[in-house]
Amino acid sequence: MNKQPIGIFDSGMGGLTVAHAVSKLLPNEQFIYFGDSAHLPYGDKSAATIQAYSIKICDILLEKGCKVILIACNSASAAAYELIKAYVGSRAHVLNVIDPIIDFVTERFDKKRVGLIGTKQTVGSGVYDYQLKAKSPGIQVGALATPLLVPMIEEGFHKNEISEAIIEEYLKHKELSGIQALILGCTHYPLIKHQVEKFYNGNAEVIDSSEIVALALKNLLDSHSLLSENRERENEFLVSDITPSFEAATELFFGTKVPLQKHKLWE
């Protein structure tokens, strides 16, 4: 079973930040990435809609024999993780991108004030606030929905003066005042990490989930004796819609043009 691939999915290209971290930390593992680019962003959709998309994607990844399904999307992790675990059952292990961050933050920032930015779905679910305070009651959490960031990043407008102005406007919000750390609560946001760090100028630690999640995946595989000794097949990239921004993002992360396979969720 250790030669089976890892399934990774997201609403679009944001999960590529996680996939890239996985490929660096676990080069012997093959992964199959599904970017649901036809339905992005997930952050402004209902929990029921996100669950329906997620289950359909899981069917595709299970058909391809994935040993782990990594939900590389905070909105889907918040809305569909428990449902996916129940649906997948014993067919594969399931990992989300929220739990590893909760463990990291509660260990390092007990009794501190921590900020969170994410989609409306992620922030509105209250999952970070609830889990952080459940594990570390002394933590204060300031959460802010930042819905313009995902479409801005997906469309490639995240490296100019306009994006800096939008990011600064969000980060100046009173909900984020006095924080010692900021959780980037969306897998798209590592792409703007430099701009966020520039705003805080060392006064708050910016927490990028991708490397933390990759390490959690490695620990999961190791604990179940599922680590692969060598990768026999190339990684696969499936999308529900092929877009220029997604093609550019894969080339940016992986250093070469990656062949994308279009795979509609519903015909």
Residue frames relative to the residue before (quaternion, step in Angstrom):
aa qw qx qy qz dx dy dz
M 1.0000 0.0000 0.0000 0.0000 0.00 0.00 0.00
N 0.5973 0.6099 -0.3735 0.3629 3.61 1.11 -0.53
K 0.6345 0.5183 -0.3418 0.4603 3.62 1.23 -0.22
Q 0.4920 0.6530 -0.4391 0.3725 3.57 1.26 -0.08
P 0.5416 -0.6530 0.4206 0.3215 3.60 -1.10 0.62
I 0.4295 -0.6274 0.5790 0.2943 3.50 -1.44 0.16
G 0.2562 -0.7620 0.5759 0.1485 3.57 -0.87 0.92
I 0.0309 -0.7846 0.6189 -0.0201 3.58 -0.87 1.00
F 0.0783 0.8227 -0.5623 0.0291 3.60 -0.82 0.85
D 0.0328 -0.7664 0.6411 -0.0242 3.50 -1.29 0.65
S 0.6374 -0.5325 0.3897 0.3978 3.55 -1.29 0.22
G 0.8129 -0.0094 0.0203 0.5819 3.59 1.16 -0.37
M 0.8106 -0.2701 0.1996 0.4797 3.54 -0.86 -0.97
G 0.4564 0.7131 -0.4427 0.2952 3.62 1.20 -0.22
G 0.6569 0.5303 -0.3088 0.4381 3.56 1.00 -0.80
L 0.4879 0.6480 -0.4383 0.3872 3.58 1.26 -0.15
T 0.5634 0.5790 -0.3951 0.4374 3.59 1.16 -0.46
V 0.6608 0.4762 -0.2890 0.5031 3.58 1.08 -0.78
A 0.6468 0.5270 -0.3201 0.4488 3.59 0.90 -0.92
H 0.6486 0.5138 -0.3163 0.4640 3.58 0.99 -0.81
A 0.6500 0.5040 -0.3116 0.4758 3.59 0.98 -0.84
V 0.6299 0.5268 -0.3240 0.4699 3.59 1.05 -0.77
S 0.6720 0.5065 -0.3039 0.4468 3.59 0.90 -0.90
K 0.6554 0.4988 -0.3101 0.4749 3.60 1.10 -0.66
L 0.7241 0.4358 -0.2470 0.4740 3.58 0.89 -0.93
L 0.7998 0.1892 -0.0613 0.5663 3.59 1.04 -0.82
P 0.0338 -0.8597 0.5094 0.0156 3.61 0.57 1.12
N 0.6473 0.5255 -0.3297 0.4428 3.61 1.17 -0.36
E 0.6181 0.5475 -0.3442 0.4469 3.56 1.27 -0.10
Q 0.3008 -0.7041 0.6100 0.2039 3.54 -1.09 0.77
F 0.0612 -0.7886 0.6080 0.0692 3.57 -1.02 0.73
I 0.2332 -0.7145 0.6402 0.1587 3.50 -1.33 0.50
Y 0.1519 -0.8150 0.5579 0.0374 3.55 -0.50 1.22
F 0.0790 -0.7739 0.6260 0.0539 3.57 -0.99 0.85
G 0.0777 -0.7842 0.6154 0.0149 3.55 -0.70 1.14
D 0.2505 -0.7978 0.5334 0.1278 3.57 -0.47 1.20
S 0.0126 -0.8719 0.4885 -0.0315 3.52 0.75 1.16
A 0.5889 0.5777 -0.3740 0.4238 3.61 1.19 -0.36
H 0.7850 0.3306 -0.1535 0.5009 3.59 1.15 -0.56
L 0.4325 0.7033 -0.4782 0.2995 3.60 1.20 0.17
P 0.6258 -0.2041 -0.7462 -0.0993 1.49 -2.22 1.14
Y 0.5199 -0.6265 0.4802 0.3265 3.57 -1.23 0.48
G 0.5775 0.6795 -0.3520 0.2843 3.55 1.11 -0.72
D 0.7463 0.3586 -0.2330 0.5100 3.60 1.12 -0.45
K 0.5485 0.6048 -0.3924 0.4235 3.58 1.28 0.35
S 0.6005 -0.5698 0.4175 0.3748 3.57 -1.24 0.44
A 0.6407 -0.5229 0.3950 0.4001 3.55 -1.25 0.45
A 0.6462 0.5374 -0.3240 0.4343 3.59 0.97 -0.85
T 0.6524 0.5055 -0.3106 0.4715 3.59 1.00 -0.81
I 0.6488 0.5088 -0.3127 0.4715 3.59 0.94 -0.88
Q 0.6389 0.5280 -0.3216 0.4578 3.59 0.99 -0.81
A 0.6505 0.5170 -0.3193 0.4556 3.59 0.95 -0.85
Y 0.6532 0.4978 -0.3106 0.4786 3.60 0.93 -0.87
S 0.6765 0.5264 -0.2950 0.4220 3.57 0.88 -1.00
I 0.6560 0.5073 -0.3140 0.4623 3.58 0.94 -0.87
K 0.6444 0.5189 -0.3226 0.4598 3.58 0.98 -0.80
I 0.6454 0.5045 -0.3155 0.4789 3.59 1.01 -0.82
C 0.6296 0.5369 -0.3311 0.4535 3.59 1.00 -0.82
D 0.6028 0.5538 -0.3553 0.4514 3.59 1.03 -0.74
I 0.6600 0.5095 -0.3025 0.4619 3.58 0.94 -0.92
L 0.6946 0.4761 -0.2747 0.4641 3.59 0.89 -0.94
L 0.6372 0.5104 -0.3270 0.4760 3.59 1.07 -0.67
E 0.6213 0.5387 -0.3388 0.4571 3.59 1.04 -0.74
K 0.6907 0.4518 -0.2652 0.4985 3.57 1.16 -0.59
G 0.5536 -0.6840 0.3494 0.3218 3.57 1.29 0.29
C 0.2637 0.7945 -0.5135 0.1885 3.60 1.10 0.54
K 0.3779 -0.7414 0.5165 0.2018 3.56 -0.96 0.93
V 0.7606 0.1333 -0.0834 0.6299 3.55 1.29 -0.48
I 0.1571 -0.7373 0.6441 0.1300 3.55 -1.15 0.66
L 0.1272 -0.7939 0.5941 0.0222 3.54 -0.59 1.23
I 0.2496 -0.7656 0.5789 0.1282 3.56 -0.57 1.18
A 0.0837 -0.8425 0.5322 0.0012 3.57 -0.01 1.32
C 0.5849 0.5173 -0.3591 0.5112 3.54 1.02 0.89
N 0.4121 -0.7322 0.4848 0.2431 3.57 -0.67 1.06
S 0.6364 0.5330 -0.3365 0.4445 3.59 0.98 -0.79
A 0.6854 0.4565 -0.2802 0.4932 3.59 0.95 -0.87
S 0.6056 0.5452 -0.3557 0.4577 3.60 1.08 -0.67
A 0.6869 0.4805 -0.2777 0.4693 3.58 0.98 -0.87
A 0.7755 0.3973 -0.1928 0.4513 3.57 0.88 -0.94
A 0.8404 0.2666 -0.0670 0.4670 3.58 0.98 -0.79
Y 0.4135 0.7504 -0.4607 0.2317 3.63 1.18 -0.18
E 0.6982 0.4664 -0.2866 0.4614 3.60 0.74 -1.00
L 0.6390 0.5176 -0.3194 0.4709 3.58 1.02 -0.79
I 0.6556 0.5093 -0.3098 0.4635 3.58 0.93 -0.89
K 0.6316 0.5323 -0.3348 0.4533 3.60 0.92 -0.84
A 0.6813 0.4800 -0.2869 0.4724 3.56 0.91 -0.92
Y 0.6678 0.5156 -0.2932 0.4497 3.56 1.01 -0.86
V 0.6958 0.4720 -0.2663 0.4713 3.55 0.91 -0.96
G 0.1477 -0.8333 0.5187 0.1216 3.57 1.07 -0.74
S 0.8053 -0.2572 0.2120 0.4903 3.56 -0.89 -0.97
R 0.4716 0.7065 -0.4304 0.3053 3.59 1.25 0.01
A 0.7872 -0.0580 0.0489 0.6120 3.60 1.17 -0.53
H 0.4835 -0.6060 0.5293 0.3447 3.54 -1.30 0.30
V 0.2082 -0.7783 0.5833 0.1037 3.57 -1.14 0.66
L 0.0327 -0.7865 0.6162 -0.0234 3.55 -0.91 1.00
N 0.1797 -0.7759 0.5918 0.1241 3.59 -1.01 0.76
V 0.5562 -0.6348 0.4261 0.3258 3.58 -1.25 0.15
I 0.5805 0.6010 -0.3714 0.4048 3.59 1.26 0.00
D 0.6725 0.5410 -0.3168 0.3932 3.60 0.75 -1.02
P 0.6637 0.4931 -0.3390 0.4488 3.67 0.84 -0.78
I 0.6410 0.5140 -0.3250 0.4683 3.60 1.09 -0.67
I 0.6025 0.5511 -0.3502 0.4590 3.58 1.04 -0.75
D 0.6618 0.5041 -0.3020 0.4654 3.59 0.89 -0.94
F 0.6691 0.5127 -0.2966 0.4488 3.58 0.91 -0.96
V 0.7083 0.4758 -0.2692 0.4465 3.58 0.81 -1.02
T 0.6785 0.4898 -0.3133 0.4490 3.61 0.86 -0.86
E 0.6363 0.5270 -0.3303 0.4563 3.57 1.13 -0.57
R 0.7884 0.3676 -0.1658 0.4646 3.58 0.96 -0.87
F 0.8081 0.2810 -0.1137 0.5050 3.59 1.08 -0.62
D 0.1620 0.7941 -0.5602 0.1710 3.58 0.98 0.81
K 0.8421 0.1144 -0.1377 0.5088 3.56 -1.01 0.99
K 0.5645 0.5589 -0.4022 0.4552 3.59 1.18 0.49
R 0.4604 -0.6404 0.5251 0.3198 3.56 -1.32 0.16
V 0.0865 -0.8108 0.5784 -0.0253 3.55 -0.69 1.19
G 0.2623 -0.7640 0.5707 0.1476 3.56 -1.00 0.85
L 0.1291 -0.7675 0.6235 0.0743 3.54 -1.27 0.45
I 0.0219 -0.7492 0.6604 0.0458 3.55 -1.03 0.82
G 0.1777 0.7805 -0.5783 0.1577 3.56 -1.02 0.82
T 0.6995 -0.4333 0.3447 0.4519 3.53 -1.30 -0.20
K 0.6805 -0.4610 0.3619 0.4398 3.57 -1.28 0.18
Q 0.6450 0.5304 -0.3178 0.4491 3.59 0.99 -0.84
T 0.6908 0.4816 -0.2855 0.4576 3.59 0.82 -0.97
V 0.7013 0.4471 -0.2733 0.4832 3.60 0.81 -0.98
G 0.6739 0.5180 -0.2974 0.4348 3.59 0.93 -0.90
S 0.6111 0.5662 -0.3524 0.4264 3.58 1.12 -0.58
G 0.3169 -0.7782 0.4848 0.2427 3.58 1.17 -0.57
V 0.3662 0.7784 -0.4621 0.2155 3.58 1.25 0.10
Y 0.6523 0.5026 -0.3286 0.4625 3.60 0.94 -0.78
D 0.6611 0.5189 -0.3038 0.4487 3.56 0.86 -1.00
Y 0.6804 0.5002 -0.2865 0.4525 3.57 0.87 -0.99
Q 0.7254 0.4475 -0.2629 0.4521 3.58 0.77 -1.03
L 0.6280 0.5318 -0.3462 0.4506 3.60 1.00 -0.72
K 0.7125 0.4481 -0.2622 0.4720 3.58 0.86 -0.95
A 0.5959 0.5594 -0.3650 0.4458 3.59 1.15 -0.53
K 0.7321 0.4064 -0.2233 0.4990 3.58 1.02 -0.82
S 0.7978 0.0815 -0.0101 0.5973 3.57 1.12 -0.65
P 0.2307 -0.8387 0.4767 0.1274 3.60 0.25 1.28
G 0.6449 0.5533 -0.3253 0.4149 3.60 1.16 -0.49
I 0.5403 0.6297 -0.4017 0.3876 3.59 1.24 -0.23
Q 0.2044 -0.7326 0.6339 0.1402 3.56 -1.11 0.78
V 0.1423 -0.8104 0.5669 0.0391 3.57 -0.88 0.95
G 0.0737 -0.7634 0.6407 0.0368 3.54 -0.94 0.97
A 0.0507 -0.8375 0.5435 -0.0250 3.59 -0.40 1.22
L 0.0311 -0.8006 0.5981 -0.0183 3.55 -1.01 0.89
A 0.3507 -0.7095 0.5723 0.2147 3.56 -0.88 0.97
T 0.0756 -0.8034 0.5905 -0.0084 3.57 -0.86 1.02
P 0.0501 -0.8909 0.4503 0.0322 3.59 0.70 1.12
L 0.6201 0.5649 -0.3632 0.4054 3.62 1.11 -0.41
L 0.5892 0.6472 -0.3667 0.3153 3.59 1.12 -0.56
V 0.6632 0.5121 -0.3343 0.4315 3.62 0.87 -0.83
P 0.6939 0.4354 -0.3170 0.4780 3.67 0.69 -0.86
M 0.5945 0.5648 -0.3603 0.4447 3.60 1.09 -0.65
I 0.6877 0.4671 -0.2725 0.4844 3.57 0.93 -0.94
E 0.6533 0.5281 -0.3164 0.4406 3.59 0.90 -0.92
E 0.7233 0.4229 -0.2445 0.4881 3.58 1.05 -0.72
G 0.5693 -0.6496 0.3567 0.3559 3.56 1.29 0.11
F 0.5538 0.6098 -0.4001 0.4018 3.60 1.25 0.20
H 0.4583 0.7016 -0.4420 0.3200 3.58 0.71 0.99
K 0.7008 0.4077 -0.2814 0.5133 3.58 1.18 0.40
N 0.6278 0.5132 -0.3551 0.4652 3.57 0.93 0.83
E 0.7389 -0.4231 0.2869 0.4390 3.57 -1.31 0.02
I 0.6089 0.5569 -0.3608 0.4346 3.58 1.06 -0.67
S 0.6803 0.4781 -0.2979 0.4689 3.58 0.86 -0.93
E 0.6292 0.5342 -0.3431 0.4484 3.60 0.99 -0.75
A 0.6483 0.5179 -0.3161 0.4599 3.57 1.01 -0.78
I 0.6531 0.5024 -0.3130 0.4723 3.59 0.99 -0.83
I 0.6554 0.5119 -0.3093 0.4613 3.58 0.90 -0.94
E 0.6678 0.5035 -0.3044 0.4560 3.58 0.88 -0.94
E 0.6357 0.5381 -0.3316 0.4432 3.60 0.97 -0.83
Y 0.6547 0.4918 -0.3081 0.4844 3.58 1.00 -0.79
L 0.7253 0.4750 -0.2656 0.4216 3.59 0.73 -1.06
K 0.6165 0.5396 -0.3468 0.4566 3.62 1.22 -0.36
H 0.4573 0.7156 -0.4371 0.2962 3.59 1.28 -0.23
K 0.6018 -0.6140 0.3851 0.3355 3.57 -1.05 0.82
E 0.5782 0.5990 -0.3819 0.4014 3.61 1.10 -0.56
L 0.7397 0.3995 -0.2108 0.4988 3.59 1.15 -0.60
S 0.4163 0.7245 -0.4665 0.2900 3.59 1.20 0.19
G 0.8530 0.2117 -0.1496 0.4530 3.55 -1.12 0.73
I 0.4242 0.7226 -0.4621 0.2904 3.60 1.17 0.40
Q 0.3579 -0.7160 0.5577 0.2196 3.56 -1.23 0.58
A 0.7824 0.0888 -0.0516 0.6142 3.59 1.28 -0.34
L 0.1763 -0.7671 0.6076 0.1062 3.55 -1.21 0.57
I 0.2712 -0.7506 0.5849 0.1446 3.55 -0.78 1.07
L 0.2774 -0.7179 0.6135 0.1769 3.56 -0.84 1.00
G 0.1037 -0.8758 0.4711 0.0131 3.54 0.18 1.34
C 0.6662 0.3696 -0.3245 0.5605 3.54 0.99 0.91
T 0.4607 -0.7171 0.4430 0.2779 3.59 -0.81 0.92
H 0.5264 0.5827 -0.4322 0.4432 3.60 1.25 0.07
Y 0.6483 0.6232 -0.3124 0.3060 3.56 0.98 -0.88
P 0.5285 0.6034 -0.4487 0.3939 3.67 1.04 -0.28
L 0.5882 0.5847 -0.3654 0.4228 3.58 1.20 -0.47
I 0.7356 0.3135 -0.2220 0.5579 3.61 1.24 -0.28
K 0.2759 0.7994 -0.4971 0.1940 3.59 1.24 0.31
H 0.6417 0.5380 -0.3364 0.4309 3.59 0.91 -0.87
Q 0.6729 0.4927 -0.3005 0.4628 3.59 0.93 -0.85
V 0.6334 0.5184 -0.3240 0.4744 3.57 1.07 -0.75
E 0.6547 0.5049 -0.3068 0.4714 3.59 0.96 -0.86
K 0.6116 0.5509 -0.3403 0.4546 3.57 1.07 -0.75
F 0.6408 0.5287 -0.3226 0.4536 3.58 0.99 -0.80
Y 0.7474 0.4092 -0.2255 0.4724 3.59 0.86 -0.95
N 0.2013 -0.8406 0.4889 0.1177 3.58 1.26 -0.33
G 0.7541 -0.4137 0.2025 0.4681 3.57 0.92 0.97
N 0.5625 0.6289 -0.3804 0.3787 3.62 1.23 -0.06
A 0.7684 0.1307 -0.1161 0.6157 3.59 1.28 -0.12
E 0.4180 -0.6925 0.5252 0.2643 3.57 -1.00 0.81
V 0.2536 -0.7614 0.5802 0.1389 3.58 -0.85 0.98
I 0.2136 -0.8224 0.5227 0.0697 3.55 -0.50 1.26
D 0.1671 -0.7824 0.5994 0.0245 3.51 -0.54 1.34
S 0.3792 -0.7834 0.4517 0.1961 3.57 -0.54 1.18
S 0.5645 0.6777 -0.3899 0.2647 3.60 1.03 -0.75
E 0.7172 0.4307 -0.2673 0.4782 3.61 0.78 -0.96
I 0.6212 0.5392 -0.3387 0.4569 3.60 1.07 -0.71
V 0.6672 0.4911 -0.2938 0.4768 3.58 0.98 -0.85
A 0.6211 0.5391 -0.3415 0.4550 3.61 1.00 -0.80
L 0.6571 0.4975 -0.3091 0.4745 3.59 0.98 -0.82
A 0.6282 0.5259 -0.3320 0.4675 3.60 1.03 -0.75
L 0.6256 0.5276 -0.3261 0.4732 3.58 1.08 -0.75
K 0.6413 0.5232 -0.3211 0.4603 3.58 0.93 -0.89
N 0.6650 0.5021 -0.3004 0.4642 3.60 0.93 -0.89
L 0.6307 0.5284 -0.3285 0.4637 3.59 1.05 -0.78
L 0.6686 0.4953 -0.2963 0.4690 3.59 0.87 -0.94
D 0.6615 0.5186 -0.3010 0.4504 3.56 0.93 -0.92
S 0.6864 0.5044 -0.2895 0.4367 3.57 0.89 -0.93
H 0.7389 0.3537 -0.2123 0.5328 3.59 1.21 -0.47
S 0.4556 -0.7116 0.4243 0.3257 3.60 1.29 0.35
L 0.4334 0.7156 -0.4317 0.3374 3.56 1.00 0.90
L 0.4158 0.7098 -0.4801 0.3046 3.60 1.22 0.14
S 0.3559 -0.7306 0.5467 0.2015 3.55 -0.98 0.89
E 0.4083 -0.7202 0.5084 0.2370 3.57 -1.02 0.80
N 0.7936 -0.0422 0.0088 0.6069 3.58 1.18 -0.42
R 0.4056 -0.7078 0.5294 0.2330 3.53 -1.16 0.69
E 0.2279 -0.8156 0.5240 0.0909 3.54 -0.59 1.20
R 0.7799 0.2583 -0.1364 0.5535 3.60 1.17 -0.47
E 0.5556 -0.5978 0.4632 0.3456 3.54 -1.24 0.49
N 0.5707 -0.5670 0.4632 0.3718 3.54 -1.22 0.49
E 0.2567 -0.7650 0.5744 0.1376 3.56 -1.15 0.66
F 0.1520 -0.7764 0.6079 0.0683 3.54 -1.11 0.77
L 0.0564 -0.7938 0.6052 -0.0210 3.54 -0.53 1.24
V 0.0234 -0.7856 0.6182 0.0048 3.57 -1.04 0.74
S 0.4478 -0.6747 0.5086 0.2925 3.57 -1.15 0.56
D 0.7756 0.0299 -0.0600 0.6277 3.57 1.32 -0.17
I 0.3275 -0.7498 0.5395 0.1987 3.60 -0.80 0.96
T 0.0077 -0.8056 0.5902 -0.0511 3.56 -0.66 1.16
P 0.6094 -0.5675 0.3998 0.3831 3.61 -1.12 0.58
S 0.6542 0.5219 -0.3300 0.4368 3.61 0.96 -0.80
F 0.6481 0.5034 -0.3269 0.4687 3.59 1.03 -0.73
E 0.6314 0.5251 -0.3298 0.4657 3.60 1.00 -0.81
A 0.6652 0.4995 -0.3010 0.4664 3.57 0.96 -0.87
A 0.6527 0.5310 -0.3158 0.4386 3.59 1.00 -0.84
T 0.6565 0.5006 -0.3279 0.4591 3.59 0.91 -0.81
E 0.6483 0.5088 -0.3193 0.4679 3.59 1.01 -0.77
L 0.6229 0.5491 -0.3275 0.4509 3.58 1.07 -0.80
F 0.7299 0.4455 -0.2434 0.4577 3.59 0.83 -1.00
F 0.8166 0.3055 -0.1273 0.4728 3.57 0.82 -0.96
G 0.5226 -0.7161 0.3667 0.2823 3.55 1.29 0.28
T 0.7658 0.2071 -0.1505 0.5899 3.57 1.24 0.16
K 0.5894 -0.5609 0.4311 0.3901 3.55 -1.21 0.40
V 0.2019 -0.8001 0.5603 0.0713 3.56 -0.73 1.12
P 0.4012 -0.7101 0.5136 0.2664 3.62 -0.79 0.91
L 0.2020 -0.7836 0.5808 0.0886 3.57 -0.79 1.07
Q 0.2145 -0.7611 0.6005 0.1190 3.54 -1.05 0.84
K 0.3077 -0.7545 0.5488 0.1867 3.57 -0.69 1.06
H 0.0485 0.7902 -0.6015 0.1069 3.55 -0.78 1.09
K 0.2265 -0.8012 0.5411 0.1183 3.59 -0.12 1.27
L 0.4840 -0.6548 0.4927 0.3069 3.56 -1.09 0.72
W 0.7838 0.0640 -0.0434 0.6161 3.56 1.07 -0.72
E 0.3619 -0.7362 0.5320 0.2097 3.54 -0.88 0.95
